[in-house]
Amino acid sequence: MVLNSLWGMFSTDLAIDLGTANTVVYVKGKGIVASEPSVVAVQRDSRGERRILAVGREAKEMLGRTPGNIFAIRPMRDGVIADFEVTGEMLRYFISKVHNRKALIRPRVVISVPSGITPVEKRAVRESAQSAGARDIYLIEEPMAGAIGAGLPITEASGNMVVDIGGGTTEVAVISLSGIVTSQSIRVAGDKMDEAIVQYVKRKYNLLIGERTAELIKISIGTAYPEEHPQSIEVKGRDLVTGIPKTLEISSEEVREGLAESINMIIETVRITLEETPPELAADIADKGIVLVGGGALLKNLDVLLREVTGLPITIVDDPLSAIVMGAGMVLDNEELLHSVTFQY
């Protein structure tokens, strides 16, 4: 007990949104202190041993541009840990960065996880956080953290619907009385949209583009709903017929066509969740509507399309990228909420 209180004196409690695309870190009393891509650059020596070269933004710059013995790895895939060791290193980097590399500090950590996560995947998150030096580990489901971050009254007996579109997963949940009443989780989100753009350009123009280029296209001119004035962007890639680098122009209408399948799957997931919602809570949602969080909520006109399909009011929170980590951070400040909405390990 004395030891724990000593750790408490040194530690700074953290909330971490361990995302497929980005990792965001919140420190109690300070707010968001780090937001970087979930990418780690690893160098493999002649004996096959791995050494971490860079983490975050610096490592993302290396994606698709590394020599044979250096790999830019994304250790999170579809919202869960794909490379345990590298995820532990990445968490250690973020925790030490926040604490100015003081080794003695062992913080309490709240980590957000997808609602469809399995017990094995939960254990992997817990063990990665332990290996990175966390003292007490609490896991919170992403839709719950997003709802808290969006300022929804989750402790009341009324229905709140949240759609969290991240990098690896889309989570749709109805929350009431500090619990998730019904939820759906699909592994279709930002990454799948990028892949869809790569495949579309390859199929239509025989041009091979990289993941980062596809993401840039999505952010710049991607749209979920037909526009009055379509935009276009210049795209550089490799011509698959001649093998020579080539530049062409692609329009927002083409991008919408390429994204259609992924977006339809997200809309179908929203529809299924609405169908499974108890009538009393459905009545609340008819009044309050649906709240969108996560980076995917920034896709242009997604709210317009959802409004048209569901007939419900759609709200995008002010800062969709940080809503989940802000919600997890608010939980750190409220002991009662911490014990009612998280799983402790």
Summary of the structure (lengths in Angstrom):
residues: 345
radius of gyration: 20.9
end to end distance: 16.9
largest distance: 69.6
contacts: 1241
relative contact order: 0.15
helix: 41%
strand: 28%
